[in-house]
């Protein structure tokens, strides 16, 4: 079989690169943790809309005059006239009224302010549901891939899935970017994209295995390398198209979906990488170990 690049032969290098980034992310999670948004911690979220553009600095000045100095503020909308303010404390009705009146004094009576209070109980419930959603998605993928292919493909796909998710979470921890519910939606989107791209390659491997004779590791390596090369153009074209879309969302979608778009950019990039350089080489390594064990059992049975 002819191929231009030995993906499987260089698997240790790719595993090492992934290991370094994942280790950095895990250390950051253990030391710095995640910058959790109002969706996961107690506090108050204020949605403020004004009839004219304003900046984060202008909004912060008004809030500081009301004694709120540690709020997280994002300004967006078509005309930069909408702000999301996350306050890490529960504001009472009087405080909310004072904030509304302060904005109205600065920008007029057309200020629209909506509040949303999140308690620690709700935050924990949201986090728990997000984890359950990810685990259920993983279980569904395992069942589907195991039935259609074999369990080694399923495990390789799930390990790659967690590789992508952990990389994205780790990057958000390292950069201390705020994590909110849109981040969870982005992670689930990443999971679906990554698994779909991986299964395309696995399906081509399965087709080649029907006619291939696997006697040495080189035979298995040839099958995987050719399968990746045959699907490479499709993987790259699909990945670049999706990345362009995510980049457009990040650049032009405004502050309100900036974290969602950034998570997509991180996750889709690593998903395209892992589908090509991690998933199939990982399966090949495990498959060959299984072939060797079967050879040893057969030899032991023959000697007995």
Backbone as CSV, one residue per row, in Angstrom:
resi,resn,N_x,N_y,N_z,CA_x,CA_y,CA_z,C_x,C_y,C_z
1,UNK,0.828,-1.191,0.000,0.000,0.000,0.000,0.870,1.252,0.000
2,UNK,0.474,2.221,-0.809,1.243,3.454,-0.926,0.596,4.583,-0.131
3,UNK,1.415,5.293,0.626,0.939,6.477,1.346,2.120,7.422,1.533
4,UNK,1.796,8.695,1.703,2.833,9.726,1.733,3.347,10.023,3.140
5,UNK,2.562,9.728,4.159,2.962,10.070,5.513,2.637,8.916,6.444
6,UNK,3.583,8.596,7.310,3.415,7.472,8.235,2.780,7.971,9.533
7,UNK,1.446,8.053,9.547,0.728,8.536,10.727,0.945,7.609,11.921
8,UNK,0.870,6.316,11.678,1.007,5.348,12.768,2.448,5.276,13.256
9,UNK,3.413,5.340,12.325,4.816,5.256,12.703,5.261,6.392,13.613
10,UNK,4.623,7.538,13.475,4.978,8.708,14.297,3.985,8.914,15.443
11,UNK,3.261,7.864,15.785,2.221,7.974,16.810,2.778,8.391,18.166
12,UNK,3.978,7.937,18.518,4.543,8.281,19.826,4.772,9.784,19.949
13,UNK,5.171,10.414,18.854,5.359,11.861,18.864,4.033,12.572,19.093
14,UNK,2.979,12.115,18.391,1.660,12.737,18.547,1.104,12.492,19.950
15,UNK,1.313,11.290,20.476,0.856,10.991,21.831,1.582,11.881,22.839
16,UNK,2.880,12.114,22.605,3.670,12.952,23.506,3.177,14.397,23.481
17,UNK,2.923,14.916,22.283,2.430,16.291,22.152,1.101,16.446,22.884
18,UNK,0.188,15.506,22.660,-1.105,15.564,23.340,-0.930,15.455,24.850
19,UNK,-0.027,14.563,25.266,0.202,14.372,26.691,0.703,15.631,27.375
20,UNK,1.584,16.367,26.713,2.120,17.604,27.287,1.016,18.633,27.476
21,UNK,0.188,18.823,26.434,-0.900,19.804,26.529,-1.941,19.391,27.565
22,UNK,-2.270,18.094,27.597,-3.259,17.629,28.571,-2.736,17.759,29.990
23,UNK,-1.446,17.470,30.188,-0.847,17.599,31.519,-0.872,19.055,31.980
24,UNK,-0.557,19.966,31.054,-0.599,21.393,31.391,-2.012,21.808,31.788
25,UNK,-3.011,21.303,31.058,-4.397,21.621,31.375,-4.825,21.060,32.718
26,UNK,-4.435,19.818,32.997,-4.800,19.189,34.270,-4.154,19.925,35.439
27,UNK,-2.882,20.293,35.295,-2.202,21.042,36.361,-2.889,22.385,36.599
28,UNK,-3.294,23.041,35.501,-3.987,24.319,35.643,-5.324,24.131,36.355
29,UNK,-6.031,23.047,36.018,-7.310,22.767,36.677,-7.116,22.521,38.175
30,UNK,-6.030,21.818,38.531,-5.778,21.510,39.934,-5.325,22.745,40.708
31,UNK,-4.559,23.616,40.049,-3.981,24.779,40.742,-4.913,25.992,40.679
32,UNK,-5.322,26.347,39.459,-6.114,27.572,39.274,-7.607,27.300,39.181
33,UNK,-7.974,26.087,38.746,-9.383,25.765,38.570,-9.981,26.472,37.367
34,UNK,-11.296,26.479,37.289,-12.011,27.141,36.205,-12.572,28.469,36.685
35,UNK,-12.638,29.403,35.769,-13.253,30.697,36.053,-14.754,30.562,35.810
36,UNK,-15.467,30.081,36.825,-16.888,29.768,36.671,-17.722,31.038,36.598
37,UNK,-18.626,31.057,35.644,-19.528,32.187,35.487,-20.710,32.085,36.421
38,UNK,-21.619,33.009,36.265,-22.773,33.109,37.159,-23.676,31.885,37.063
39,UNK,-23.597,31.149,35.939,-24.443,29.969,35.764,-24.087,28.860,36.742
40,UNK,-22.856,28.865,37.269,-22.396,27.773,38.119,-22.066,28.206,39.546
41,UNK,-22.157,29.467,39.842,-21.915,29.937,41.207,-23.066,30.858,41.610
42,UNK,-23.163,31.110,42.905,-24.239,31.988,43.355,-23.942,33.427,42.959
43,UNK,-24.983,34.185,42.706,-24.802,35.574,42.321,-25.998,36.085,41.554
44,UNK,-25.818,37.233,40.939,-26.892,37.880,40.191,-26.394,38.257,38.808
45,UNK,-27.208,37.966,37.816,-26.909,38.366,36.442,-27.868,39.490,36.044
46,UNK,-27.307,40.564,35.508,-28.091,41.697,35.034,-27.925,41.819,33.525
47,UNK,-29.030,41.838,32.810,-29.033,42.101,31.372,-29.488,43.539,31.167
48,UNK,-28.595,44.371,30.649,-28.874,45.805,30.527,-28.835,46.210,29.063
49,UNK,-29.909,46.791,28.580,-29.979,47.279,27.207,-30.278,48.779,27.206
50,UNK,-29.496,49.503,26.387,-29.597,50.955,26.312,-29.787,51.343,24.848
51,UNK,-30.349,52.499,24.601,-30.617,52.954,23.231,-29.402,53.522,22.523
52,UNK,-28.249,53.501,23.159,-27.038,54.032,22.537,-25.842,53.175,22.928
53,UNK,-24.766,53.214,22.142,-23.589,52.406,22.461,-22.936,52.849,23.772
54,UNK,-22.357,51.874,24.477,-21.577,52.191,25.668,-20.491,51.147,25.827
55,UNK,-19.548,51.395,26.702,-18.381,50.536,26.854,-18.397,49.829,28.204
56,UNK,-17.517,48.846,28.323,-17.376,48.142,29.604,-16.949,49.114,30.699
57,UNK,-16.033,50.028,30.361,-15.538,50.992,31.351,-16.656,51.892,31.855
58,UNK,-17.523,52.339,30.944,-18.635,53.198,31.359,-19.597,52.449,32.276
59,UNK,-19.890,51.192,31.921,-20.781,50.392,32.771,-20.138,50.135,34.127
60,UNK,-18.837,49.858,34.130,-18.157,49.577,35.392,-18.150,50.803,36.309
61,UNK,-17.973,51.979,35.735,-17.984,53.201,36.546,-19.311,53.374,37.281
62,UNK,-20.412,53.119,36.561,-21.734,53.255,37.181,-21.912,52.226,38.287
63,UNK,-21.483,50.985,38.030,-21.636,49.925,39.027,-20.776,50.197,40.250
64,UNK,-19.570,50.706,40.055,-18.695,50.985,41.192,-19.269,52.097,42.062
65,UNK,-19.995,53.025,41.442,-20.655,54.075,42.220,-21.740,53.489,43.128
66,UNK,-22.230,52.292,42.754,-23.251,51.613,43.565,-22.625,50.591,44.510
67,UNK,-21.316,50.619,44.613,-20.622,49.727,45.542,-20.325,48.351,45.004
68,UNK,-20.466,48.138,43.690,-20.196,46.833,43.075,-18.896,46.949,42.285
69,UNK,-17.830,46.329,42.821,-16.507,46.537,42.246,-15.919,45.305,41.568
70,UNK,-16.515,44.153,41.740,-15.923,42.920,41.207,-16.832,42.230,40.193
71,UNK,-17.643,43.001,39.490,-18.558,42.425,38.503,-17.814,42.073,37.216
72,UNK,-18.283,41.019,36.558,-17.786,40.665,35.224,-18.762,41.238,34.203
73,UNK,-18.237,42.027,33.268,-19.090,42.772,32.341,-18.706,42.434,30.917
74,UNK,-19.718,42.119,30.105,-19.511,41.922,28.663,-20.512,42.797,27.912
75,UNK,-19.998,43.569,26.981,-20.839,44.457,26.172,-20.887,43.916,24.756
76,UNK,-22.081,43.839,24.184,-22.228,43.326,22.822,-23.471,43.891,22.172
77,UNK,-24.095,43.075,21.347,-25.247,43.541,20.582,-24.808,44.144,19.268
78,UNK,-25.760,44.404,18.404,-25.431,44.957,17.086,-24.757,46.317,17.165
79,UNK,-25.131,47.109,18.156,-24.589,48.469,18.279,-23.862,48.677,19.600
80,UNK,-23.369,47.590,20.202,-22.706,47.687,21.502,-23.593,48.394,22.526
81,UNK,-24.861,48.035,22.503,-25.811,48.678,23.423,-26.441,47.683,24.396
82,UNK,-25.798,46.511,24.533,-26.329,45.476,25.416,-25.191,44.948,26.285
83,UNK,-25.442,44.822,27.570,-24.409,44.348,28.491,-24.935,43.212,29.349
84,UNK,-24.062,42.230,29.586,-24.333,41.165,30.549,-23.401,41.395,31.735
85,UNK,-23.985,41.579,32.892,-23.218,41.870,34.101,-23.401,40.721,35.084
86,UNK,-22.322,40.048,35.441,-22.363,38.979,36.426,-21.780,39.480,37.738
87,UNK,-22.599,39.499,38.767,-22.189,39.989,40.081,-22.088,38.794,41.028
88,UNK,-20.924,38.531,41.618,-20.752,37.345,42.474,-21.361,37.515,43.859
89,UNK,-22.548,38.036,43.920,-23.287,38.182,45.168,-24.764,38.328,44.817
90,UNK,-25.609,37.999,45.750,-27.047,38.107,45.522,-27.507,39.527,45.847
91,UNK,-27.990,40.224,44.842,-28.466,41.591,45.022,-29.935,41.582,45.444
92,UNK,-30.286,42.448,46.382,-31.687,42.552,46.759,-32.412,43.527,45.833
93,UNK,-33.725,43.599,45.958,-34.527,44.446,45.068,-34.094,45.908,45.121
94,UNK,-33.755,46.382,46.307,-33.366,47.790,46.452,-32.076,48.074,45.688
95,UNK,-31.125,47.160,45.752,-29.868,47.355,45.032,-30.094,47.353,43.519
96,UNK,-30.960,46.446,43.042,-31.258,46.388,41.604,-31.921,47.677,41.144
97,UNK,-32.843,48.183,41.938,-33.517,49.442,41.600,-32.514,50.589,41.543
98,UNK,-31.586,50.620,42.506,-30.567,51.671,42.522,-29.694,51.616,41.272
99,UNK,-29.346,50.394,40.836,-28.520,50.247,39.630,-29.294,50.712,38.401
100,UNK,-30.569,50.319,38.322,-31.392,50.748,37.187,-31.486,52.279,37.144
101,UNK,-31.733,52.892,38.271,-31.864,54.342,38.311,-30.551,55.039,37.974
102,UNK,-29.423,54.416,38.356,-28.120,55.003,38.025,-27.880,54.987,36.520
103,UNK,-28.257,53.885,35.856,-28.114,53.823,34.399,-29.088,54.779,33.721
104,UNK,-30.285,54.887,34.273,-31.266,55.800,33.685,-30.816,57.255,33.834
105,UNK,-30.180,57.578,34.945,-29.675,58.931,35.132,-28.600,59.270,34.111
106,UNK,-27.873,58.252,33.670,-26.789,58.474,32.704,-27.275,58.405,31.266
107,UNK,-28.217,57.482,30.988,-28.590,57.220,29.597,-30.069,57.476,29.288
108,UNK,-30.849,57.915,30.251,-32.244,58.197,29.978,-33.165,57.091,30.445
109,UNK,-34.468,57.326,30.296,-35.485,56.426,30.824,-35.637,55.132,30.020
110,UNK,-35.031,55.047,28.839,-35.215,53.874,27.980,-34.295,52.716,28.346
111,UNK,-33.683,52.771,29.506,-32.821,51.678,29.950,-33.689,50.477,30.353
112,UNK,-33.359,49.302,29.782,-34.080,48.068,30.123,-33.135,47.178,30.923
113,UNK,-33.496,46.855,32.148,-32.646,46.045,33.019,-33.436,44.847,33.526
114,UNK,-32.922,43.658,33.253,-33.537,42.418,33.728,-32.545,41.713,34.642
115,UNK,-33.061,41.158,35.741,-32.180,40.472,36.691,-32.484,38.976,36.724
116,UNK,-31.436,38.219,37.069,-31.589,36.766,37.230,-30.691,36.344,38.382
117,UNK,-31.282,35.790,39.404,-30.533,35.361,40.586,-30.260,33.863,40.485
118,UNK,-29.005,33.488,40.683,-28.617,32.080,40.650,-28.105,31.694,42.028
119,UNK,-28.720,30.697,42.633,-28.294,30.234,43.954,-27.253,29.134,43.806
120,UNK,-26.482,28.832,44.849,-25.508,27.740,44.773,-26.142,26.403,44.413
121,UNK,-27.386,26.182,44.881,-28.078,24.913,44.593,-28.319,24.786,43.089
122,UNK,-28.804,25.873,42.463,-29.054,25.852,41.021,-27.745,25.669,40.262
123,UNK,-26.682,26.328,40.716,-25.392,26.202,40.059,-24.886,24.769,40.078
124,UNK,-24.992,24.115,41.244,-24.562,22.719,41.338,-25.425,21.815,40.457
125,UNK,-26.722,22.104,40.388,-27.630,21.310,39.551,-27.268,21.438,38.076
126,UNK,-26.952,22.656,37.641,-26.559,22.876,36.250,-25.271,22.127,35.925
127,UNK,-24.300,22.189,36.831,-23.029,21.491,36.608,-23.248,19.978,36.548
128,UNK,-24.083,19.463,37.457,-24.360,18.021,37.471,-25.050,17.585,36.183
129,UNK,-26.024,18.354,35.722,-26.724,18.013,34.487,-25.803,18.058,33.281
130,UNK,-24.850,18.989,33.280,-23.898,19.073,32.178,-23.026,17.823,32.123
131,UNK,-22.559,17.363,33.280,-21.739,16.146,33.334,-22.556,14.929,32.900
132,UNK,-23.802,14.852,33.361,-24.665,13.733,32.970,-24.890,13.722,31.455
133,UNK,-25.108,14.906,30.878,-25.314,14.997,29.428,-24.102,14.477,28.674
134,UNK,-22.910,14.842,29.144,-21.690,14.377,28.485,-21.522,12.870,28.624
135,UNK,-21.823,12.322,29.808,-21.685,10.881,30.025,-22.702,10.097,29.192
136,UNK,-23.931,10.606,29.102,-24.945,9.933,28.289,-24.565,9.954,26.806
137,UNK,-24.029,11.092,26.359,-23.573,11.169,24.967,-22.460,10.158,24.724
138,UNK,-21.541,10.037,25.671,-20.433,9.081,25.537,-20.945,7.651,25.505
139,UNK,-21.921,7.345,26.361,-22.487,5.993,26.397,-23.153,5.656,25.069
140,UNK,-23.911,6.609,24.522,-24.554,6.379,23.229,-23.540,6.123,22.125
141,UNK,-22.440,6.864,22.158,-21.393,6.684,21.145,-20.749,5.306,21.287
142,UNK,-20.469,4.893,22.527,-19.867,3.576,22.755,-20.760,2.477,22.187
143,UNK,-22.045,2.543,22.490,-22.971,1.504,22.018,-23.031,1.487,20.492
144,UNK,-23.163,2.648,19.888,-23.275,2.730,18.431,-22.030,2.194,17.737
145,UNK,-20.853,2.681,18.165,-19.611,2.271,17.502,-19.308,0.809,17.768
146,UNK,-19.577,0.332,18.989,-19.313,-1.073,19.309,-20.181,-2.003,18.465
147,UNK,-21.433,-1.620,18.229,-22.335,-2.448,17.428,-21.940,-2.403,15.959
148,UNK,-21.634,-1.221,15.448,-21.329,-1.077,14.034,-19.927,-1.575,13.683
149,UNK,-18.978,-1.378,14.590,-17.597,-1.772,14.326,-17.189,-2.878,15.308
150,UNK,-16.369,-2.516,16.284,-15.996,-3.421,17.360,-15.676,-2.572,18.584
151,UNK,-15.570,-3.221,19.739,-15.444,-2.440,20.972,-14.142,-1.654,21.028
152,UNK,-13.086,-2.136,20.344,-11.823,-1.377,20.358,-11.983,-0.040,19.639
153,UNK,-12.729,-0.028,18.553,-13.027,1.240,17.890,-13.800,2.169,18.834
154,UNK,-14.760,1.588,19.563,-15.579,2.401,20.464,-14.735,3.028,21.558
155,UNK,-13.857,2.241,22.173,-13.020,2.763,23.253,-12.057,3.820,22.728
156,UNK,-11.467,3.560,21.552,-10.567,4.553,20.955,-11.302,5.856,20.674
157,UNK,-12.537,5.759,20.196,-13.335,6.960,19.920,-13.645,7.732,21.199
158,UNK,-13.984,7.015,22.267,-14.312,7.674,23.535,-13.073,8.320,24.149
159,UNK,-11.932,7.630,24.093,-10.697,8.221,24.612,-10.347,9.493,23.844
160,UNK,-10.561,9.466,22.532,-10.313,10.661,21.729,-11.290,11.768,22.090
161,UNK,-12.531,11.387,22.344,-13.565,12.358,22.749,-13.148,13.068,24.030
162,UNK,-12.724,12.298,25.044,-12.315,12.915,26.298,-11.021,13.710,26.139
163,UNK,-10.177,13.269,25.226,-8.965,14.031,24.890,-9.352,15.429,24.416
164,UNK,-10.327,15.517,23.515,-10.744,16.812,22.965,-11.420,17.674,24.024
165,UNK,-12.317,17.043,24.805,-13.040,17.795,25.834,-12.086,18.312,26.909
166,UNK,-11.164,17.453,27.350,-10.231,17.856,28.400,-9.279,18.934,27.902
167,UNK,-8.873,18.839,26.641,-8.007,19.875,26.077,-8.714,21.228,26.108
168,UNK,-9.969,21.248,25.687,-10.721,22.499,25.652,-10.923,23.059,27.047
169,UNK,-11.308,22.194,27.998,-11.497,22.638,29.380,-10.170,23.144,29.949
170,UNK,-9.080,22.425,29.650,-7.767,22.832,30.136,-7.339,24.181,29.606
171,UNK,-7.610,24.454,28.330,-7.257,25.751,27.751,-8.044,26.875,28.414
172,UNK,-9.310,26.636,28.702,-10.107,27.656,29.387,-9.582,27.898,30.805
173,UNK,-9.057,26.847,31.445,-8.480,27.010,32.770,-7.162,27.784,32.695
174,UNK,-6.316,27.436,31.733,-5.022,28.108,31.590,-5.214,29.592,31.298
175,UNK,-6.150,29.908,30.405,-6.390,31.298,30.019,-7.370,32.001,30.952
176,UNK,-7.960,31.252,31.880,-8.929,31.793,32.845,-10.079,32.519,32.150
177,UNK,-10.581,31.906,31.087,-11.754,32.424,30.381,-12.999,31.947,31.124
178,UNK,-13.973,32.802,31.228,-15.182,32.465,31.979,-15.918,31.282,31.358
179,UNK,-16.341,30.373,32.211,-17.093,29.191,31.797,-18.559,29.386,32.177
180,UNK,-19.442,29.329,31.178,-20.877,29.448,31.428,-21.608,28.334,30.698
181,UNK,-22.926,28.417,30.635,-23.700,27.347,29.999,-23.401,27.217,28.507
182,UNK,-23.071,28.327,27.851,-22.748,28.235,26.426,-21.484,27.405,26.208
183,UNK,-20.599,27.399,27.191,-19.393,26.572,27.101,-19.756,25.094,27.073
184,UNK,-20.720,24.710,27.906,-21.174,23.316,27.917,-21.757,22.942,26.558
185,UNK,-22.555,23.836,25.978,-23.114,23.584,24.653,-21.998,23.414,23.622
186,UNK,-20.943,24.220,23.751,-19.820,24.119,22.817,-19.111,22.780,22.965
187,UNK,-18.910,22.324,24.193,-18.232,21.039,24.425,-19.036,19.890,23.821
188,UNK,-20.350,19.907,23.994,-21.189,18.855,23.409,-21.145,18.905,21.878
189,UNK,-21.078,20.107,21.316,-20.935,20.248,19.861,-19.611,19.663,19.400
190,UNK,-18.557,19.938,20.144,-17.223,19.424,19.824,-17.216,17.902,19.843
191,UNK,-17.876,17.335,20.859,-17.949,15.879,20.987,-18.593,15.271,19.740
192,UNK,-19.716,15.837,19.301,-20.404,15.315,18.117,-19.561,15.422,16.872
193,UNK,-18.894,16.560,16.680,-18.064,16.740,15.487,-16.882,15.782,15.495
194,UNK,-16.181,15.701,16.625,-14.983,14.876,16.703,-15.291,13.405,16.432
195,UNK,-16.365,12.906,17.044,-16.718,11.495,16.855,-17.126,11.232,15.413
196,UNK,-17.869,12.133,14.811,-18.282,11.956,13.419,-17.072,11.868,12.498
197,UNK,-16.099,12.756,12.701,-14.897,12.752,11.868,-14.093,11.472,12.088
198,UNK,-14.025,11.021,13.325,-13.279,9.801,13.647,-13.929,8.576,13.022
199,UNK,-15.255,8.510,13.060,-15.957,7.343,12.527,-15.767,7.220,11.020
200,UNK,-15.647,8.342,10.326,-15.402,8.287,8.875,-14.106,7.528,8.595
201,UNK,-13.058,7.818,9.374,-11.780,7.123,9.189,-11.905,5.661,9.609
202,UNK,-12.576,5.414,10.729,-12.761,4.035,11.193,-13.504,3.196,10.155
203,UNK,-14.483,3.784,9.496,-15.245,3.047,8.493,-14.354,2.637,7.317
204,UNK,-13.433,3.534,6.927,-12.511,3.187,5.847,-11.538,2.099,6.291
205,UNK,-11.101,2.144,7.549,-10.234,1.084,8.072,-10.951,-0.258,8.026
206,UNK,-12.202,-0.271,8.426,-12.988,-1.509,8.431,-13.105,-2.084,7.025
207,UNK,-13.297,-1.221,6.032,-13.395,-1.695,4.654,-12.095,-2.352,4.201
208,UNK,-10.961,-1.736,4.540,-9.671,-2.307,4.142,-9.350,-3.593,4.897
209,UNK,-9.813,-3.695,6.147,-9.544,-4.905,6.930,-10.237,-6.133,6.353
210,UNK,-11.313,-5.929,5.606,-12.034,-7.059,5.021,-11.180,-7.829,4.012
211,UNK,-10.240,-7.147,3.368,-9.421,-7.791,2.334,-7.956,-7.897,2.734
212,UNK,-7.571,-7.234,3.823,-6.160,-7.230,4.228,-5.828,-8.473,5.056
213,UNK,-4.580,-8.907,4.954,-4.081,-10.009,5.771,-3.080,-9.431,6.764
214,UNK,-3.448,-9.453,8.033,-2.625,-8.844,9.067,-1.730,-9.919,9.694
215,UNK,-0.467,-9.936,9.255,0.499,-10.881,9.821,1.544,-10.165,10.665
216,UNK,1.920,-8.975,10.231,2.903,-8.169,10.942,2.298,-6.798,11.251
217,UNK,2.970,-6.076,12.152,2.475,-4.741,12.502,2.496,-3.831,11.279
218,UNK,3.448,-4.058,10.371,3.524,-3.234,9.160,2.241,-3.359,8.345
219,UNK,1.653,-4.552,8.311,0.400,-4.746,7.570,-0.719,-3.889,8.162
220,UNK,-0.801,-3.897,9.488,-1.828,-3.089,10.161,-1.554,-1.595,9.976
221,UNK,-0.274,-1.238,10.044,0.105,0.160,9.867,-0.250,0.642,8.469
222,UNK,-0.034,-0.211,7.481,-0.381,0.164,6.101,-1.877,0.428,5.958
223,UNK,-2.687,-0.429,6.550,-4.143,-0.273,6.466,-4.580,1.065,7.063
224,UNK,-4.073,1.379,8.240,-4.469,2.616,8.920,-3.964,3.834,8.164
225,UNK,-2.705,3.810,7.741,-2.134,4.965,7.034,-2.876,5.253,5.733
226,UNK,-3.179,4.212,4.986,-3.907,4.401,3.729,-5.322,4.914,4.003
227,UNK,-5.958,4.395,5.026,-7.318,4.832,5.357,-7.340,6.315,5.738
228,UNK,-6.360,6.725,6.538,-6.287,8.146,6.909,-6.021,9.007,5.686
229,UNK,-5.096,8.564,4.832,-4.764,9.362,3.646,-5.961,9.486,2.713
230,UNK,-6.742,8.410,2.565,-7.894,8.449,1.662,-9.003,9.379,2.168
231,UNK,-9.070,9.577,3.474,-10.110,10.447,4.044,-9.548,11.802,4.463
232,UNK,-8.254,12.030,4.221,-7.594,13.235,4.728,-8.176,14.510,4.124
233,UNK,-8.375,14.510,2.805,-8.905,15.710,2.149,-10.281,16.040,2.688
234,UNK,-11.103,15.012,2.858,-12.445,15.233,3.405,-12.366,15.798,4.815
235,UNK,-11.483,15.239,5.665,-11.358,15.700,7.048,-10.892,17.146,7.114
236,UNK,-9.899,17.486,6.307,-9.353,18.841,6.328,-10.370,19.839,5.791
237,UNK,-11.004,19.506,4.673,-11.992,20.433,4.088,-13.155,20.681,5.045
238,UNK,-13.653,19.605,5.642,-14.750,19.758,6.596,-14.312,20.573,7.805
239,UNK,-13.109,20.264,8.311,-12.608,20.969,9.478,-12.404,22.448,9.232
240,UNK,-11.813,22.798,8.100,-11.566,24.206,7.787,-12.880,24.960,7.609
241,UNK,-13.846,24.315,6.964,-15.151,24.959,6.780,-15.801,25.285,8.119
242,UNK,-15.767,24.314,9.029,-16.367,24.525,10.342,-15.583,25.577,11.132
243,UNK,-14.246,25.554,11.009,-13.428,26.530,11.717,-13.691,27.948,11.220
244,UNK,-13.880,28.107,9.917,-14.214,29.427,9.375,-15.526,29.940,9.981
245,UNK,-16.490,29.032,10.115,-17.772,29.413,10.707,-17.608,29.825,12.163
246,UNK,-16.836,29.026,12.917,-16.608,29.357,14.325,-15.835,30.668,14.471
247,UNK,-14.863,30.889,13.570,-14.095,32.137,13.610,-14.983,33.337,13.314
248,UNK,-15.902,33.178,12.366,-16.834,34.264,12.041,-17.731,34.573,13.236
249,UNK,-18.185,33.530,13.921,-18.999,33.738,15.120,-18.209,34.489,16.191
250,UNK,-16.942,34.125,16.347,-16.113,34.763,17.369,-15.842,36.232,17.032
251,UNK,-15.575,36.511,15.755,-15.211,37.867,15.358,-16.414,38.798,15.257
252,UNK,-17.548,38.244,14.803,-18.692,39.112,14.509,-19.940,38.805,15.336
253,UNK,-19.871,37.784,16.170,-21.065,37.386,16.919,-21.329,38.193,18.165
254,UNK,-20.366,39.016,18.575,-20.573,39.834,19.763,-20.113,39.143,21.030
255,UNK,-20.074,39.913,22.113,-19.556,39.418,23.385,-20.435,38.330,24.003
256,UNK,-21.720,38.366,23.690,-22.638,37.439,24.350,-22.367,35.976,23.993
257,UNK,-21.822,35.707,22.805,-21.499,34.324,22.424,-20.008,34.151,22.190
258,UNK,-19.204,35.081,22.696,-17.759,35.022,22.467,-17.144,33.764,23.075
259,UNK,-17.538,33.421,24.305,-16.977,32.242,24.954,-17.383,30.960,24.239
260,UNK,-18.629,30.915,23.788,-19.108,29.760,23.014,-18.276,29.594,21.737
261,UNK,-18.062,30.687,21.024,-17.317,30.647,19.769,-15.859,30.269,20.008
262,UNK,-15.268,30.800,21.091,-13.876,30.495,21.390,-13.698,29.033,21.765
263,UNK,-14.645,28.503,22.540,-14.595,27.081,22.883,-14.698,26.218,21.629
264,UNK,-15.561,26.622,20.686,-15.664,25.893,19.423,-14.345,25.927,18.660
265,UNK,-13.705,27.084,18.622,-12.433,27.205,17.900,-11.388,26.263,18.496
266,UNK,-11.247,26.289,19.816,-10.294,25.392,20.473,-10.654,23.936,20.205
267,UNK,-11.902,23.585,20.479,-12.325,22.195,20.405,-12.323,21.617,19.008
268,UNK,-12.798,22.390,18.028,-12.835,21.886,16.657,-11.437,21.721,16.086
269,UNK,-10.525,22.611,16.468,-9.140,22.477,16.009,-8.509,21.210,16.561
270,UNK,-8.652,20.998,17.864,-8.074,19.798,18.458,-8.825,18.553,18.004
271,UNK,-10.127,18.691,17.705,-10.890,17.552,17.209,-10.416,17.096,15.846
272,UNK,-10.106,18.057,14.966,-9.579,17.698,13.652,-8.216,17.023,13.791
273,UNK,-7.394,17.526,14.698,-6.067,16.944,14.945,-6.183,15.519,15.499
274,UNK,-7.038,15.344,16.517,-7.120,14.039,17.171,-7.735,12.978,16.268
275,UNK,-8.680,13.363,15.424,-9.283,12.389,14.510,-8.250,11.799,13.559
276,UNK,-7.295,12.608,13.170,-6.286,12.167,12.204,-5.079,11.531,12.888
277,UNK,-4.577,12.172,13.948,-3.287,11.780,14.506,-3.369,10.965,15.793
278,UNK,-4.543,10.902,16.429,-4.635,10.208,17.711,-5.522,8.969,17.638
279,UNK,-6.766,9.122,17.159,-7.753,8.044,17.266,-7.314,6.758,16.557
280,UNK,-6.996,6.861,15.271,-6.652,5.659,14.501,-5.318,5.045,14.929
281,UNK,-4.242,5.842,15.133,-3.010,5.253,15.670,-3.213,4.594,17.027
282,UNK,-4.085,5.165,17.863,-4.380,4.558,19.161,-5.056,3.211,18.967
283,UNK,-6.033,3.152,18.059,-6.690,1.880,17.778,-5.692,0.866,17.235
284,UNK,-4.793,1.270,16.323,-3.810,0.363,15.726,-2.893,-0.225,16.793
285,UNK,-2.473,0.598,17.746,-1.602,0.118,18.822,-2.300,-0.949,19.648
286,UNK,-3.555,-0.672,20.006,-4.321,-1.616,20.816,-4.650,-2.879,20.018
287,UNK,-4.996,-2.721,18.757,-5.336,-3.857,17.903,-4.149,-4.801,17.751
288,UNK,-2.968,-4.240,17.547,-1.791,-5.082,17.367,-1.460,-5.834,18.654
289,UNK,-1.642,-5.180,19.797,-1.426,-5.869,21.072,-2.383,-7.046,21.203
290,UNK,-3.612,-6.885,20.720,-4.587,-7.968,20.756,-4.179,-9.103,19.818
291,UNK,-3.686,-8.750,18.625,-3.237,-9.765,17.658,-2.091,-10.580,18.245
292,UNK,-1.168,-9.893,18.907,-0.033,-10.597,19.508,-0.482,-11.546,20.607
293,UNK,-1.450,-11.114,21.421,-1.952,-12.009,22.473,-2.611,-13.246,21.872
294,UNK,-3.346,-13.064,20.788,-3.985,-14.209,20.137,-2.945,-15.165,19.570
295,UNK,-1.858,-14.620,19.025,-0.769,-15.465,18.497,-0.141,-16.293,19.612
296,UNK,0.065,-15.646,20.767,0.677,-16.349,21.888,-0.236,-17.465,22.401
297,UNK,-1.545,-17.180,22.467,-2.490,-18.215,22.907,-2.542,-19.368,21.923
298,UNK,-2.502,-19.050,20.640,-2.523,-20.092,19.613,-1.252,-20.945,19.695
299,UNK,-0.110,-20.278,19.917,1.147,-21.016,20.012,1.155,-21.910,21.248
300,UNK,0.621,-21.371,22.355,0.564,-22.154,23.593,-0.353,-23.361,23.426
301,UNK,-1.469,-23.160,22.723,-2.396,-24.265,22.484,-1.779,-25.312,21.581
302,UNK,-0.979,-24.877,20.606,-0.330,-25.829,19.697,0.742,-26.643,20.379
303,UNK,1.475,-26.009,21.308,2.533,-26.735,22.028,1.976,-27.741,23.020
304,UNK,0.758,-27.414,23.509,0.157,-28.346,24.471,-0.459,-29.541,23.746
